[in-house]
Amino acid sequence: MMCSKTFFGRDTHALGSKLTTCLANMCSSITLRLLTSRAINPEGFKHITLHIDGHDSQAVYINAEASMCSYKLKKSGFCTQVCCDMNNMVVFASHPAECRDFNDVIMISKMAIERKMHRLDCVAFDGGYRQYL
């Protein structure tokens, strides 16, 4: 019997590939998203499988740069876009960016969500993305 440390130490590509497959399919697969949406979404929204929202997080710096100023927080901070499925599992998130220079529309554009979601997914946005759509 081979020791797992020996196997995974020797074949890290196989472990990485297996973990990528598990993370993509075990927590939030397209099948799970479609079935959950049909079961729990309100009438008229049964087709929505993902929702995206922006979040500003406060960052406290003594000499904060002007680019980090958050309009929502009135202080320095970072903004992040988060995409969740209907079970509130985070499917993907953007890299954090300075609030002043990266609004919701720019963050969505930089995320390239069309490459990350399945072709059967339908995304719900809040009102902050009208320019993007």
N, CA, C and O atoms as a GROMACS GRO file, in nm:
protein
  532
    1MET      N    1   0.084  -0.118   0.000
    1MET     CA    2   0.000   0.000   0.000
    1MET      C    3   0.088   0.124   0.000
    1MET      O    4   0.182   0.136   0.079
    2MET      N    5   0.057   0.217  -0.090
    2MET     CA    6   0.137   0.338  -0.104
    2MET      C    7   0.090   0.443  -0.004
    2MET      O    8  -0.030   0.462   0.016
    3CYS      N    9   0.184   0.510   0.056
    3CYS     CA   10   0.153   0.618   0.148
    3CYS      C   11   0.098   0.738   0.071
    3CYS      O   12   0.150   0.770  -0.036
    4SER      N   13  -0.007   0.804   0.122
    4SER     CA   14  -0.068   0.917   0.050
    4SER      C   15   0.032   1.032   0.035
    4SER      O   16   0.028   1.104  -0.065
    5LYS      N   17   0.120   1.049   0.132
    5LYS     CA   18   0.221   1.156   0.123
    5LYS      C   19   0.313   1.129   0.004
    5LYS      O   20   0.350   1.222  -0.068
    6THR      N   21   0.350   1.005  -0.015
    6THR     CA   22   0.436   0.968  -0.128
    6THR      C   23   0.363   0.992  -0.259
    6THR      O   24   0.422   1.048  -0.352
    7PHE      N   25   0.236   0.951  -0.269
    7PHE     CA   26   0.159   0.967  -0.392
    7PHE      C   27   0.139   1.114  -0.427
    7PHE      O   28   0.170   1.156  -0.538
    8PHE      N   29   0.088   1.194  -0.332
    8PHE     CA   30   0.059   1.334  -0.360
    8PHE      C   31   0.185   1.418  -0.373
    8PHE      O   32   0.185   1.520  -0.443
    9GLY      N   33   0.291   1.377  -0.307
    9GLY     CA   34   0.418   1.448  -0.324
    9GLY      C   35   0.478   1.424  -0.461
    9GLY      O   36   0.546   1.511  -0.515
   10ARG      N   37   0.453   1.307  -0.517
   10ARG     CA   38   0.509   1.272  -0.647
   10ARG      C   39   0.421   1.320  -0.762
   10ARG      O   40   0.472   1.358  -0.867
   11ASP      N   41   0.290   1.318  -0.744
   11ASP     CA   42   0.199   1.350  -0.853
   11ASP      C   43   0.108   1.467  -0.816
   11ASP      O   44  -0.013   1.451  -0.800
   12THR      N   45   0.167   1.585  -0.802
   12THR     CA   46   0.089   1.702  -0.761
   12THR      C   47  -0.010   1.745  -0.869
   12THR      O   48  -0.113   1.804  -0.836
   13HIS      N   49   0.018   1.719  -0.995
   13HIS     CA   50  -0.075   1.755  -1.103
   13HIS      C   51  -0.207   1.678  -1.088
   13HIS      O   52  -0.315   1.735  -1.106
   14ALA      N   53  -0.199   1.549  -1.056
   14ALA     CA   54  -0.320   1.469  -1.038
   14ALA      C   55  -0.403   1.520  -0.921
   14ALA      O   56  -0.525   1.527  -0.929
   15LEU      N   57  -0.337   1.556  -0.812
   15LEU     CA   58  -0.408   1.610  -0.696
   15LEU      C   59  -0.473   1.743  -0.731
   15LEU      O   60  -0.589   1.765  -0.698
   16GLY      N   61  -0.400   1.832  -0.798
   16GLY     CA   62  -0.455   1.961  -0.837
   16GLY      C   63  -0.575   1.947  -0.929
   16GLY      O   64  -0.674   2.018  -0.915
   17SER      N   65  -0.565   1.855  -1.023
   17SER     CA   66  -0.675   1.831  -1.116
   17SER      C   67  -0.798   1.777  -1.044
   17SER      O   68  -0.910   1.820  -1.071
   18LYS      N   69  -0.777   1.683  -0.954
   18LYS     CA   70  -0.887   1.624  -0.877
   18LYS      C   71  -0.955   1.729  -0.789
   18LYS      O   72  -1.077   1.734  -0.781
   19LEU      N   73  -0.876   1.813  -0.723
   19LEU     CA   74  -0.933   1.917  -0.639
   19LEU      C   75  -1.011   2.019  -0.720
   19LEU      O   76  -1.117   2.064  -0.677
   20THR      N   77  -0.961   2.056  -0.837
   20THR     CA   78  -1.032   2.150  -0.924
   20THR      C   79  -1.167   2.092  -0.965
   20THR      O   80  -1.268   2.162  -0.962
   21THR      N   81  -1.169   1.965  -1.004
   21THR     CA   82  -1.294   1.900  -1.043
   21THR      C   83  -1.392   1.894  -0.926
   21THR      O   84  -1.511   1.922  -0.943
   22CYS      N   85  -1.344   1.857  -0.809
   22CYS     CA   86  -1.431   1.848  -0.691
   22CYS      C   87  -1.489   1.984  -0.654
   22CYS      O   88  -1.609   1.995  -0.627
   23LEU      N   89  -1.406   2.087  -0.653
   23LEU     CA   90  -1.455   2.219  -0.617
   23LEU      C   91  -1.556   2.272  -0.718
   23LEU      O   92  -1.650   2.342  -0.681
   24ALA      N   93  -1.538   2.239  -0.845
   24ALA     CA   94  -1.629   2.286  -0.949
   24ALA      C   95  -1.763   2.213  -0.946
   24ALA      O   96  -1.864   2.270  -0.988
   25ASN      N   97  -1.767   2.089  -0.897
   25ASN     CA   98  -1.889   2.010  -0.908
   25ASN      C   99  -1.954   1.970  -0.776
   25ASN      O  100  -2.074   1.940  -0.775
   26MET      N  101  -1.882   1.970  -0.669
   26MET     CA  102  -1.938   1.921  -0.544
   26MET      C  103  -2.024   2.026  -0.473
   26MET      O  104  -2.126   1.992  -0.412
   27CYS      N  105  -1.984   2.150  -0.479
   27CYS     CA  106  -2.053   2.253  -0.402
   27CYS      C  107  -2.164   2.321  -0.480
   27CYS      O  108  -2.273   2.344  -0.426
   28SER      N  109  -2.140   2.353  -0.605
   28SER     CA  110  -2.239   2.426  -0.683
   28SER      C  111  -2.226   2.388  -0.831
   28SER      O  112  -2.158   2.457  -0.907
   29SER      N  113  -2.290   2.283  -0.869
   29SER     CA  114  -2.290   2.242  -1.010
   29SER      C  115  -2.411   2.304  -1.079
   29SER      O  116  -2.503   2.350  -1.013
   30ILE      N  117  -2.410   2.304  -1.211
   30ILE     CA  118  -2.524   2.360  -1.285
   30ILE      C  119  -2.652   2.282  -1.255
   30ILE      O  120  -2.760   2.340  -1.248
   31THR      N  121  -2.641   2.152  -1.238
   31THR     CA  122  -2.759   2.071  -1.206
   31THR      C  123  -2.818   2.112  -1.072
   31THR      O  124  -2.939   2.130  -1.060
   32LEU      N  125  -2.733   2.125  -0.972
   32LEU     CA  126  -2.780   2.167  -0.839
   32LEU      C  127  -2.840   2.307  -0.844
   32LEU      O  128  -2.943   2.331  -0.781
   33ARG      N  129  -2.778   2.398  -0.918
   33ARG     CA  130  -2.830   2.535  -0.928
   33ARG      C  131  -2.967   2.538  -0.995
   33ARG      O  132  -3.057   2.609  -0.950
   34LEU      N  133  -2.984   2.461  -1.102
   34LEU     CA  134  -3.113   2.459  -1.172
   34LEU      C  135  -3.223   2.399  -1.086
   34LEU      O  136  -3.334   2.452  -1.080
   35LEU      N  137  -3.194   2.288  -1.018
   35LEU     CA  138  -3.294   2.223  -0.934
   35LEU      C  139  -3.330   2.310  -0.813
   35LEU      O  140  -3.448   2.321  -0.778
   36THR      N  141  -3.232   2.371  -0.751
   36THR     CA  142  -3.258   2.458  -0.636
   36THR      C  143  -3.340   2.580  -0.677
   36THR      O  144  -3.433   2.619  -0.607
   37SER      N  145  -3.304   2.639  -0.790
   37SER     CA  146  -3.378   2.757  -0.837
   37SER      C  147  -3.523   2.724  -0.863
   37SER      O  148  -3.612   2.802  -0.829
   38ARG      N  149  -3.547   2.611  -0.923
   38ARG     CA  150  -3.685   2.570  -0.951
   38ARG      C  151  -3.762   2.547  -0.822
   38ARG      O  152  -3.882   2.573  -0.815
   39ALA      N  153  -3.693   2.497  -0.719
   39ALA     CA  154  -3.761   2.463  -0.593
   39ALA      C  155  -3.784   2.585  -0.503
   39ALA      O  156  -3.889   2.595  -0.440
   40ILE      N  157  -3.687   2.677  -0.494
   40ILE     CA  158  -3.700   2.781  -0.392
   40ILE      C  159  -3.722   2.923  -0.445
   40ILE      O  160  -3.763   3.010  -0.369
   41ASN      N  161  -3.698   2.948  -0.571
   41ASN     CA  162  -3.718   3.083  -0.623
   41ASN      C  163  -3.867   3.117  -0.633
   41ASN      O  164  -3.949   3.028  -0.655
   42PRO      N  165  -3.902   3.244  -0.615
   42PRO     CA  166  -4.042   3.283  -0.630
   42PRO      C  167  -4.090   3.270  -0.774
   42PRO      O  168  -4.008   3.266  -0.867
   43GLU      N  169  -4.219   3.262  -0.793
   43GLU     CA  170  -4.279   3.250  -0.927
   43GLU      C  171  -4.231   3.366  -1.014
   43GLU      O  172  -4.226   3.480  -0.968
   44GLY      N  173  -4.196   3.337  -1.136
   44GLY     CA  174  -4.145   3.438  -1.227
   44GLY      C  175  -3.994   3.450  -1.226
   44GLY      O  176  -3.936   3.514  -1.313
   45PHE      N  177  -3.929   3.389  -1.128
   45PHE     CA  178  -3.783   3.394  -1.117
   45PHE      C  179  -3.722   3.254  -1.109
   45PHE      O  180  -3.609   3.239  -1.063
   46LYS      N  181  -3.794   3.153  -1.153
   46LYS     CA  182  -3.749   3.014  -1.143
   46LYS      C  183  -3.625   2.986  -1.227
   46LYS      O  184  -3.555   2.888  -1.201
   47HIS      N  185  -3.597   3.069  -1.325
   47HIS     CA  186  -3.483   3.047  -1.415
   47HIS      C  187  -3.353   3.109  -1.363
   47HIS      O  188  -3.247   3.080  -1.419
   48ILE      N  189  -3.357   3.192  -1.259
   48ILE     CA  190  -3.237   3.259  -1.209
   48ILE      C  191  -3.157   3.163  -1.121
   48ILE      O  192  -3.208   3.109  -1.023
   49THR      N  193  -3.031   3.142  -1.158
   49THR     CA  194  -2.945   3.047  -1.085
   49THR      C  195  -2.834   3.115  -1.007
   49THR      O  196  -2.782   3.056  -0.912
   50LEU      N  197  -2.797   3.237  -1.043
   50LEU     CA  198  -2.688   3.308  -0.978
   50LEU      C  199  -2.728   3.452  -0.949
   50LEU      O  200  -2.810   3.508  -1.021
   51HIS      N  201  -2.672   3.511  -0.847
   51HIS     CA  202  -2.691   3.654  -0.823
   51HIS      C  203  -2.558   3.717  -0.788
   51HIS      O  204  -2.475   3.657  -0.718
   52ILE      N  205  -2.538   3.839  -0.836
   52ILE     CA  206  -2.413   3.910  -0.816
   52ILE      C  207  -2.440   4.039  -0.741
   52ILE      O  208  -2.537   4.110  -0.768
   53ASP      N  209  -2.353   4.068  -0.646
   53ASP     CA  210  -2.366   4.192  -0.571
   53ASP      C  211  -2.227   4.243  -0.538
   53ASP      O  212  -2.133   4.165  -0.522
   54GLY      N  213  -2.214   4.374  -0.527
   54GLY     CA  214  -2.088   4.437  -0.492
   54GLY      C  215  -2.084   4.466  -0.343
   54GLY      O  216  -2.186   4.496  -0.281
   55HIS      N  217  -1.966   4.457  -0.286
   55HIS     CA  218  -1.948   4.483  -0.144
   55HIS      C  219  -1.827   4.574  -0.125
   55HIS      O  220  -1.721   4.551  -0.184
   56ASP      N  221  -1.844   4.676  -0.044
   56ASP     CA  222  -1.733   4.763  -0.007
   56ASP      C  223  -1.689   4.723   0.133
   56ASP      O  224  -1.770   4.712   0.224
   57SER      N  225  -1.560   4.701   0.149
   57SER     CA  226  -1.503   4.665   0.277
   57SER      C  227  -1.412   4.777   0.324
   57SER      O  228  -1.329   4.827   0.248
   58GLN      N  229  -1.428   4.815   0.447
   58GLN     CA  230  -1.348   4.924   0.500
   58GLN      C  231  -1.205   4.879   0.525
   58GLN      O  232  -1.180   4.771   0.577
   59ALA      N  233  -1.113   4.964   0.486
   59ALA     CA  234  -0.971   4.941   0.513
   59ALA      C  235  -0.919   5.065   0.584
   59ALA      O  236  -0.933   5.177   0.533
   60VAL      N  237  -0.862   5.047   0.700
   60VAL     CA  238  -0.816   5.160   0.779
   60VAL      C  239  -0.666   5.180   0.755
   60VAL      O  240  -0.584   5.093   0.788
   61TYR      N  241  -0.633   5.294   0.698
   61TYR     CA  242  -0.495   5.332   0.674
   61TYR      C  243  -0.472   5.471   0.732
   61TYR      O  244  -0.561   5.556   0.724
   62ILE      N  245  -0.357   5.495   0.788
   62ILE     CA  246  -0.327   5.627   0.842
   62ILE      C  247  -0.314   5.728   0.730
   62ILE      O  248  -0.370   5.838   0.739
   63ASN      N  249  -0.242   5.696   0.625
   63ASN     CA  250  -0.224   5.784   0.511
   63ASN      C  251  -0.288   5.720   0.388
   63ASN      O  252  -0.219   5.682   0.294
   64ALA      N  253  -0.419   5.708   0.390
   64ALA     CA  254  -0.491   5.641   0.280
   64ALA      C  255  -0.482   5.724   0.154
   64ALA      O  256  -0.485   5.847   0.157
   65GLU      N  257  -0.470   5.653   0.041
   65GLU     CA  258  -0.466   5.719  -0.088
   65GLU      C  259  -0.608   5.759  -0.128
   65GLU      O  260  -0.705   5.696  -0.085
   66ALA      N  261  -0.620   5.863  -0.209
   66ALA     CA  262  -0.752   5.910  -0.252
   66ALA      C  263  -0.825   5.804  -0.334
   66ALA      O  264  -0.948   5.800  -0.333
   67SER      N  265  -0.752   5.717  -0.404
   67SER     CA  266  -0.816   5.615  -0.487
   67SER      C  267  -0.890   5.512  -0.404
   67SER      O  268  -0.973   5.438  -0.458
   68MET      N  269  -0.862   5.504  -0.275
   68MET     CA  270  -0.928   5.405  -0.190
   68MET      C  271  -1.054   5.460  -0.124
   68MET      O  272  -1.119   5.387  -0.049
   69CYS      N  273  -1.090   5.585  -0.148
   69CYS     CA  274  -1.205   5.646  -0.084
   69CYS      C  275  -1.335   5.582  -0.134
   69CYS      O  276  -1.361   5.580  -0.254
   70SER      N  277  -1.414   5.530  -0.044
   70SER     CA  278  -1.540   5.465  -0.076
   70SER      C  279  -1.655   5.564  -0.062
   70SER      O  280  -1.672   5.625   0.043
   71TYR      N  281  -1.733   5.580  -0.168
   71TYR     CA  282  -1.849   5.668  -0.163
   71TYR      C  283  -1.952   5.616  -0.062
   71TYR      O  284  -2.013   5.695   0.010
   72LYS      N  285  -1.971   5.486  -0.057
   72LYS     CA  286  -2.068   5.426   0.034
   72LYS      C  287  -2.025   5.438   0.180
   72LYS      O  288  -2.105   5.472   0.267
   73LEU      N  289  -1.897   5.410   0.206
   73LEU     CA  290  -1.848   5.407   0.343
   73LEU      C  291  -1.800   5.543   0.394
   73LEU      O  292  -1.787   5.563   0.515
   74LYS      N  293  -1.774   5.635   0.303
   74LYS     CA  294  -1.718   5.767   0.337
   74LYS      C  295  -1.581   5.754   0.402
   74LYS      O  296  -1.537   5.844   0.475
   75LYS      N  297  -1.513   5.644   0.378
   75LYS     CA  298  -1.378   5.617   0.430
   75LYS      C  299  -1.303   5.537   0.325
   75LYS      O  300  -1.356   5.506   0.219
   76SER      N  301  -1.179   5.505   0.355
   76SER     CA  302  -1.101   5.424   0.262
   76SER      C  303  -1.153   5.280   0.262
   76SER      O  304  -1.200   5.230   0.364
   77GLY      N  305  -1.143   5.215   0.147
   77GLY     CA  306  -1.191   5.078   0.139
   77GLY      C  307  -1.165   5.013   0.005
   77GLY      O  308  -1.114   5.075  -0.088
   78PHE      N  309  -1.201   4.887  -0.003
   78PHE     CA  310  -1.189   4.808  -0.124
   78PHE      C  311  -1.327   4.759  -0.165
   78PHE      O  312  -1.412   4.733  -0.080
   79CYS      N  313  -1.349   4.747  -0.295
   79CYS     CA  314  -1.475   4.690  -0.343
   79CYS      C  315  -1.448   4.553  -0.403
   79CYS      O  316  -1.342   4.528  -0.461
   80THR      N  317  -1.545   4.465  -0.388
   80THR     CA  318  -1.536   4.329  -0.439
   80THR      C  319  -1.673   4.289  -0.492
   80THR      O  320  -1.775   4.322  -0.431
   81GLN      N  321  -1.676   4.219  -0.603
   81GLN     CA  322  -1.800   4.163  -0.657
   81GLN      C  323  -1.805   4.015  -0.621
   81GLN      O  324  -1.706   3.943  -0.637
   82VAL      N  325  -1.919   3.970  -0.573
   82VAL     CA  326  -1.934   3.831  -0.530
   82VAL      C  327  -2.054   3.771  -0.604
   82VAL      O  328  -2.161   3.830  -0.608
   83CYS      N  329  -2.034   3.652  -0.661
   83CYS     CA  330  -2.141   3.580  -0.730
   83CYS      C  331  -2.176   3.456  -0.647
   83CYS      O  332  -2.092   3.371  -0.622
   84CYS      N  333  -2.302   3.449  -0.606
   84CYS     CA  334  -2.351   3.336  -0.526
   84CYS      C  335  -2.459   3.261  -0.602
   84CYS      O  336  -2.527   3.318  -0.688
   85ASP      N  337  -2.475   3.133  -0.570
   85ASP     CA  338  -2.587   3.059  -0.626
   85ASP      C  339  -2.706   3.072  -0.532
   85ASP      O  340  -2.699   3.144  -0.432
   86MET      N  341  -2.815   3.004  -0.561
   86MET     CA  342  -2.936   3.020  -0.483
   86MET      C  343  -2.927   2.953  -0.345
   86MET      O  344  -3.014   2.974  -0.260
   87ASN      N  345  -2.823   2.874  -0.322
   87ASN     CA  346  -2.797   2.817  -0.190
   87ASN      C  347  -2.701   2.904  -0.109
   87ASN      O  348  -2.655   2.863  -0.003
   88ASN      N  349  -2.672   3.024  -0.160
   88ASN     CA  350  -2.578   3.119  -0.100
   88ASN      C  351  -2.436   3.066  -0.092
   88ASN      O  352  -2.359   3.104  -0.004
   89MET      N  353  -2.401   2.978  -0.185
   89MET     CA  354  -2.262   2.935  -0.200
   89MET      C  355  -2.192   3.032  -0.293
   89MET      O  356  -2.244   3.064  -0.399
   90VAL      N  357  -2.075   3.077  -0.255
   90VAL     CA  358  -1.999   3.167  -0.341
   90VAL      C  359  -1.940   3.085  -0.456
   90VAL      O  360  -1.864   2.991  -0.434
   91VAL      N  361  -1.978   3.122  -0.578
   91VAL     CA  362  -1.931   3.051  -0.696
   91VAL      C  363  -1.801   3.112  -0.746
   91VAL      O  364  -1.707   3.040  -0.780
   92PHE      N  365  -1.793   3.244  -0.749
   92PHE     CA  366  -1.670   3.314  -0.779
   92PHE      C  367  -1.678   3.456  -0.728
   92PHE      O  368  -1.786   3.509  -0.701
   93ALA      N  369  -1.563   3.517  -0.714
   93ALA     CA  370  -1.554   3.655  -0.665
   93ALA      C  371  -1.443   3.727  -0.740
   93ALA      O  372  -1.350   3.664  -0.792
   94SER      N  373  -1.454   3.858  -0.745
   94SER     CA  374  -1.352   3.937  -0.812
   94SER      C  375  -1.234   3.960  -0.718
   94SER      O  376  -1.242   3.935  -0.598
   95HIS      N  377  -1.126   4.009  -0.775
   95HIS     CA  378  -1.015   4.056  -0.694
   95HIS      C  379  -1.056   4.189  -0.633
   95HIS      O  380  -1.126   4.266  -0.699
   96PRO      N  381  -1.016   4.219  -0.511
   96PRO     CA  382  -1.050   4.348  -0.452
   96PRO      C  383  -0.979   4.461  -0.526
   96PRO      O  384  -0.868   4.444  -0.576
   97ALA      N  385  -1.044   4.577  -0.530
   97ALA     CA  386  -0.987   4.693  -0.598
   97ALA      C  387  -1.025   4.819  -0.522
   97ALA      O  388  -1.118   4.819  -0.442
   98GLU      N  389  -0.953   4.927  -0.549
   98GLU     CA  390  -0.980   5.054  -0.483
   98GLU      C  391  -1.119   5.104  -0.521
   98GLU      O  392  -1.158   5.097  -0.638
   99CYS      N  393  -1.192   5.154  -0.424
   99CYS     CA  394  -1.332   5.193  -0.446
   99CYS      C  395  -1.350   5.308  -0.544
   99CYS      O  396  -1.443   5.304  -0.625
  100ARG      N  397  -1.265   5.409  -0.538
  100ARG     CA  398  -1.288   5.526  -0.622
  100ARG      C  399  -1.278   5.494  -0.771
  100ARG      O  400  -1.359   5.543  -0.850
  101ASP      N  401  -1.182   5.413  -0.808
  101ASP     CA  402  -1.155   5.388  -0.950
  101ASP      C  403  -1.230   5.268  -1.006
  101ASP      O  404  -1.232   5.249  -1.128
  102PHE      N  405  -1.290   5.187  -0.921
  102PHE     CA  406  -1.356   5.064  -0.968
  102PHE      C  407  -1.498   5.057  -0.913
  102PHE      O  408  -1.519   5.010  -0.802
  103ASN      N  409  -1.595   5.104  -0.991
  103ASN     CA  410  -1.735   5.092  -0.951
  103ASN      C  411  -1.788   4.953  -0.989
  103ASN      O  412  -1.714   4.871  -1.043
  104ASP      N  413  -1.914   4.928  -0.961
  104ASP     CA  414  -1.974   4.797  -0.987
  104ASP      C  415  -1.962   4.756  -1.133
  104ASP      O  416  -1.930   4.641  -1.164
  105VAL      N  417  -1.988   4.849  -1.224
  105VAL     CA  418  -1.986   4.817  -1.367
  105VAL      C  419  -1.846   4.779  -1.413
  105VAL      O  420  -1.830   4.682  -1.487
  106ILE      N  421  -1.746   4.853  -1.370
  106ILE     CA  422  -1.608   4.821  -1.408
  106ILE      C  423  -1.566   4.688  -1.350
  106ILE      O  424  -1.500   4.608  -1.417
  107MET      N  425  -1.605   4.662  -1.226
  107MET     CA  426  -1.568   4.535  -1.162
  107MET      C  427  -1.631   4.415  -1.235
  107MET      O  428  -1.564   4.314  -1.255
  108ILE      N  429  -1.757   4.427  -1.274
  108ILE     CA  430  -1.823   4.319  -1.348
  108ILE      C  431  -1.753   4.297  -1.482
  108ILE      O  432  -1.732   4.182  -1.523
  109SER      N  433  -1.718   4.404  -1.549
  109SER     CA  434  -1.650   4.392  -1.678
  109SER      C  435  -1.515   4.321  -1.662
  109SER      O  436  -1.480   4.236  -1.744
  110LYS      N  437  -1.441   4.356  -1.560
  110LYS     CA  438  -1.310   4.296  -1.537
  110LYS      C  439  -1.320   4.150  -1.493
  110LYS      O  440  -1.226   4.073  -1.515
  111MET      N  441  -1.432   4.111  -1.431
  111MET     CA  442  -1.449   3.973  -1.386
  111MET      C  443  -1.465   3.875  -1.501
  111MET      O  444  -1.430   3.758  -1.488
  112ALA      N  445  -1.519   3.922  -1.613
  112ALA     CA  446  -1.546   3.836  -1.729
  112ALA      C  447  -1.634   3.717  -1.688
  112ALA      O  448  -1.596   3.601  -1.708
  113ILE      N  449  -1.750   3.747  -1.631
  113ILE     CA  450  -1.838   3.642  -1.580
  113ILE      C  451  -1.886   3.548  -1.689
  113ILE      O  452  -1.918   3.433  -1.661
  114GLU      N  453  -1.890   3.596  -1.813
  114GLU     CA  454  -1.937   3.511  -1.922
  114GLU      C  455  -1.846   3.390  -1.943
  114GLU      O  456  -1.890   3.289  -1.998
  115ARG      N  457  -1.722   3.398  -1.900
  115ARG     CA  458  -1.630   3.284  -1.912
  115ARG      C  459  -1.635   3.193  -1.791
  115ARG      O  460  -1.586   3.080  -1.798
  116LYS      N  461  -1.695   3.237  -1.681
  116LYS     CA  462  -1.695   3.160  -1.557
  116LYS      C  463  -1.826   3.085  -1.534
  116LYS      O  464  -1.828   2.986  -1.460
  117MET      N  465  -1.933   3.129  -1.595
  117MET     CA  466  -2.061   3.066  -1.569
  117MET      C  467  -2.096   2.966  -1.680
  117MET      O  468  -2.042   2.972  -1.790
  118HIS      N  469  -2.186   2.876  -1.648
  118HIS     CA  470  -2.234   2.776  -1.743
  118HIS      C  471  -2.331   2.842  -1.840
  118HIS      O  472  -2.393   2.943  -1.807
  119ARG      N  473  -2.345   2.786  -1.958
  119ARG     CA  474  -2.434   2.846  -2.058
  119ARG      C  475  -2.581   2.843  -2.017
  119ARG      O  476  -2.661   2.917  -2.074
  120LEU      N  477  -2.619   2.759  -1.921
  120LEU     CA  478  -2.757   2.752  -1.873
  120LEU      C  479  -2.783   2.843  -1.753
  120LEU      O  480  -2.898   2.858  -1.710
  121ASP      N  481  -2.679   2.904  -1.700
  121ASP     CA  482  -2.696   2.994  -1.587
  121ASP      C  483  -2.766   3.123  -1.630
  121ASP      O  484  -2.748   3.170  -1.742
  122CYS      N  485  -2.844   3.179  -1.539
  122CYS     CA  486  -2.907   3.309  -1.557
  122CYS      C  487  -2.873   3.392  -1.434
  122CYS      O  488  -2.899   3.350  -1.321
  123VAL      N  489  -2.815   3.510  -1.455
  123VAL     CA  490  -2.764   3.591  -1.346
  123VAL      C  491  -2.860   3.705  -1.313
  123VAL      O  492  -2.912   3.771  -1.403
  124ALA      N  493  -2.884   3.725  -1.185
  124ALA     CA  494  -2.964   3.839  -1.137
  124ALA      C  495  -2.870   3.946  -1.084
  124ALA      O  496  -2.778   3.916  -1.007
  125PHE      N  497  -2.893   4.070  -1.125
  125PHE     CA  498  -2.816   4.186  -1.078
  125PHE      C  499  -2.908   4.275  -0.996
  125PHE      O  500  -3.030   4.272  -1.012
  126ASP      N  501  -2.849   4.354  -0.907
  126ASP     CA  502  -2.929   4.457  -0.844
  126ASP      C  503  -2.930   4.580  -0.934
  126ASP      O  504  -2.883   4.572  -1.048
  127GLY      N  505  -2.981   4.690  -0.888
  127GLY     CA  506  -3.000   4.808  -0.975
  127GLY      C  507  -2.874   4.880  -1.015
  127GLY      O  508  -2.881   4.972  -1.098
  128GLY      N  509  -2.758   4.845  -0.962
  128GLY     CA  510  -2.635   4.918  -0.989
  128GLY      C  511  -2.566   4.885  -1.120
  128GLY      O  512  -2.458   4.939  -1.146
  129TYR      N  513  -2.624   4.800  -1.202
  129TYR     CA  514  -2.554   4.751  -1.320
  129TYR      C  515  -2.623   4.788  -1.451
  129TYR      O  516  -2.600   4.723  -1.553
  130ARG      N  517  -2.704   4.889  -1.449
  130ARG     CA  518  -2.782   4.924  -1.570
  130ARG      C  519  -2.692   4.960  -1.686
  130ARG      O  520  -2.722   4.925  -1.800
  131GLN      N  521  -2.580   5.029  -1.660
  131GLN     CA  522  -2.491   5.068  -1.768
  131GLN      C  523  -2.425   4.944  -1.830
  131GLN      O  524  -2.396   4.943  -1.950
  132TYR      N  525  -2.400   4.842  -1.751
  132TYR     CA  526  -2.333   4.722  -1.799
  132TYR      C  527  -2.423   4.642  -1.891
  132TYR      O  528  -2.378   4.591  -1.993
  133LEU      N  529  -2.552   4.630  -1.855
  133LEU     CA  530  -2.643   4.549  -1.933
  133LEU      C  531  -2.676   4.616  -2.065
  133LEU      O  532  -2.752   4.562  -2.145
   0.00000   0.00000   0.00000
